[in-house]
Amino acid sequence: METPFVRKIERHVRLAPEDRAALDGLARQHVRHVAGRQDIEGPHTAPYHTHLILDGWACRYKPFPDGRRAIVALLLPGDLCDPFAFRRARMDHAVGALTPVTVARITPEQIGEAVRGRPAIEEGLWREVLATTAIHREWIASVGRRSAIERLAHLFCELHLRLTWAGLADGTTLPMPVTQPDLADALGQTSVHINRTLKELRTGGLVVLRNRRLTIRDLDGLRERGLFDPAYLQPP
């Protein structure tokens, strides 16, 4: 069975059986479980490794001295928590578990061994880094210019595609284990505002959120409401 990590890389490049085996090997390195609402990697550390999300949802976030935080990325199964961590640079953010997660800790030596003689893996990992930076730019654009309902609709459209490509969505129904405060931290709003915006999307017949599952009733309508163009998520 293909893992979300293999599916994500294979979205960019064609993998041979030995390539898939090498990626599966990375996913078995130093596996550990992290409880929900705990840090996977705290701020101000200088890690010589990255973490691969095997199960559960996590986030990159910027903490503030008064206890607030800004979520700057949502991390799903198959995502590398911080692909730039190998340079021993001090972390200017934290990586936290939003739900209970299972992660694999991967060192640069293990990455090097996996890509040695396997150009498809190296190309796929680089393209995944490019996709990650494209998502960052889109989030900046959302917080800077999209309206409240456009931000939430756009995020739901993005998560739908990312989870579909990872093999974790059931058509237009997808897991949504994050809370309204999590969504508020990711979209630069208050929980009250998120609740009001969710109601507007629901009464408009676009989505239903129930029991930590999001069902998109009208995908075209949701994309139109969020000004969503999936081109930034597509492989080059």
Secondary structure, DSSP 8 states (H G I E B T S, - for coil): ---HHHHHHHTTS---HHHHHHHHHHTTSSEEEE-TTSEEE-TT---SSEEEEEES-EEEEEE-TTS-EEEEEEE-TT-BS-TTGGG----SSEEEESS-EEEEEE-HHHHHHHHTT-HHHHHHHHHHHHHHHHHHHHHHHHHHHS-HHHHHHHHHHHHHHHHHHTT--BTTEEE----HHHHHHHHT--HHHHHHHHHHHHHTTSEEEETTEEEES-HHHHHHHTT--GGGGS--
